[in-house]
Amino acid sequence: MTDIKFSVPDDLLKKMEKYPEIDWSSIILSAVEKYIENLEITDKIASNSTLTTEDAEIIGNELKKRSWEIHKKYLDQL
């Protein structure tokens, strides 16, 4: 197995140090594995897709618009 070093902000390190019984390496390894699994699923879905970047932008903009409309209705009711 290869060792990898990475930086952790001081405030996060202090929080981690409160729990010395935790095997942080295994938690980080698990998180990286899960992240890669999600990327692989995304790649698999995307490889079968005929959706273009332009199509994705149009869909994204429509979702933002609808989301704002829902939030605006909520805010108007306050």
Buried (B, 14 or more C-beta within 10 A) or exposed (E): EEEEEEEEEEEEEEEEEEEEEEEEEEEEEEEEEEEEEEEEEEEEEEEEEEEEEEEEEEEEEEEEEEEEEEEEEEEEEE
